Amino acid sequence: MSIDYLRDVKPLEDQGISDEVIAQSLRDATANAISCSSAKEILQENGAVIIDPVTGEKSGLLISYYQSLSVGSDSQVLIAYFIEHVFVGGSEVDTNVYPRSIQWASVTSAMPADLQPTVAALLQSAGDRPNPDASVAEIVAAREEYEAQQAAAEAEREARANFAVKKARYDELYNEHIAPLQVQPGVTNSDWSVALNAMANDFLFTEDVTAE
């Protein structure tokens, strides 16, 4: 999916985030947020999280991995958040936006091989990653394209405004010099020539005064 400046870049740029980090976020972001209901099903089907129907205790591949991590580490905190959010009333996990996109990619890429099928299934449920090759160069190009479009639009607005001023002056001079000839009896070619020249001279005089 192509990068859209207003949708993908500007919101992060306005937060002061660098192009390098924006590019990383776009590479890591899923197409959609991960639905908690889908995630719960995937985690249970893959044995990543097993809930004892009697005690309610959780076990499984993801729980074992979580317990192996350093207490309070970023990875452990994020996995704890994910499990809690999925199983206790959450709606979705926003892996499709910064900063969760980068956090999720970093944590899951470090998971052991036996958890990667679960990671892949979760990723697939969120529509995969639409911009896996996003680069700083593409971000710069998207920004430059947007700025060029804005400049062209502004130039068109200025041209239309300038035309409107000239058209209003034209109408004014037409009513002053030309319109009377429609009802004036015995109008000659010379009269038309004088009127047209007077209109043109007045128009040019107006332009010269405006320019000064």
N, C-alpha and C positions, 0 to 999 in steps of 0.2 A: 504494500500500500504506500502510495506516495506521501511525502511529508507535507502537511498543510501548515503554513506559518501561524495563522491565527489559532488554529486548533491545537497544534502540537508543540509549538515553540514559544509563542509570545507569553502565554500564561506563566511558564517557567522563567523565561527571560525577565519578566516583570518582577520576579522574586529575587533577581540577582544571581540566578543559577547560570553557570558557564555553559558554553556550547558543548564542551566535552562531556559534562554531566548530563546535559539534555540528550545528547546522542546515546549515551549509555542507557538512560531511562527508556528511550524509544526502542532500543534494541531489546531490552528486557521486558518491556510492557506487554501484557497479554491484550488480545483484542477486546475482551470484556472482563469484568470482575468475575472472580470465582464464586459461584453460587454455593452458599453453605450447605444447602440440601444436597446438591450434587457432590460436594466435597465429602460430606459425611458418608454417603453411599460408597464413594470410591475408596475412602480410607478403610471402611469396614470390609468391603469386598476383597481388597488386596491384603488384608491382614495387617495393615499399618496401625490401625487402632481397633482393638477388640474390647468390648464392654461386657464385663461379667453381669449377666442378667440378675444375679442374686445380690451381689455386693455393690455393683455399679462401678467397680474399679476398672481402670483402663490398663491394657497391656498391648503388646504387638510391636511390630518393627519400628514404628516411629517413636513409640514410648521408650523402647530400649535405647534407641539412638539419642533421644532427648536426655535420658538419664546418664548417658556416657559423656555428655558435654560438661564443660566447666560451669559450675554453679554461677548464675548471674551473667554469663557471657551473652553477647548480642544474639548469637544463634539460638541459645536456649530460651532467651526471653521472647524472641520472635516465634519460635515453635510453640511455646506455651500460649502465647496470644492466639495463634492460629487454631490450636486445638480447642481452647476455651471458646473462641468466637464461633467455630463451626458447630460445636456440640451444645453450646449453651445460649441459644437464642439469637445468634447472629444472622444477618441476612446475606451478606456477601463480603468477600475479602477483596479490597481494591488493588489487585495486582496489575491493573491496567493504567494506573497513574503513579506519578512520582510522589513520595519516595518509596512507597511500598513495592513498586515494580523492581527497583534495584535491590531492595532488601530481600524480596522473595527469591529472585534469581540467584543472589549470592548464597543464601542459606541452602536452597535446594541443590545447587551445583556441588556443594560440599558433602551432600548426603551419600551414604554408601550405595554400592551397586544394587543391593537388594531392595532399596527404596526407589530407585530410578523409574521402574515401571509405574509406580504410584504417582511420582512427580509428572511423568509423561501423560498419564491419564488426567490429572488435574489440569495440566497445561492445555490438553486437548479440549477439556470441558469449557475452558475460557476462550476458545477460539484460536489457540496457539499464539505465536508472536508475529504480528503483521509486518514489523520492520526490523528483522533480525540483522540487517546489514546497514542500518542507519549510521551515517557518518557526519562529522563536523562539516565537511564540504557540502553535503546535502542540506544541512541546516542553513549554512551561509547562502547557498543558492536559493533556498525557499524564501529567506529574508529579503535577498536582493530582488527576487521576482515580485514579492509583495510591495516593496518600496517603489519599484518601477511602475507597477500598476497604480499605486497611490499617486505618484508623480504625474502619470498620464491622465488620471482622473481629475487631478487638480488643474492641470493645463487645459483640459476640456472645459471645466467649470469656469475658468478665467476667460477662455475664448468665448463661451456662451454669454457670460456677463458683459464682455466688451462688445459683442455683437448686439446685445440688447440695448446698450447705451447708444450705439451708432444707429440702430434701427429707430429708436425713439427720436433722435435728432433728424433722421431722414424723414420720418413721418411729419415732424413739426415743419420742416422746410418745404416739404411737398405741399402741405396745406397752405403755407404762406405764398409760395411762388407758382405752383402748378395747378392746384385745385381751382383757383379763380378762373383759369382759362376755359374751364368746362362750361361756364355760364356767361362768359364775356362774348358779346357779339363781334363778328368780324375779326376773329383772331387770325393772325398771319403766321407764316413760318418764322418771320423775324421775331414776332412776339414769343413764340415757343423758344427760339434760340436765346433771347434775352432772359427769359424766365429760367431756363435750364442752366445758363451760365451763372446767373445770380444765385441759384440754389447751390450749384457746385462751389462757387466762391465762398458762400456763407458756410458751407459744410467744411471746406478746407480751413477757413478762418477759425472755426470752432475747434478743429483738430490741432491747429497751431497753438491756440490759447491753452488747450488742455495739456499739450506737451510741455509748455512752459511751466 
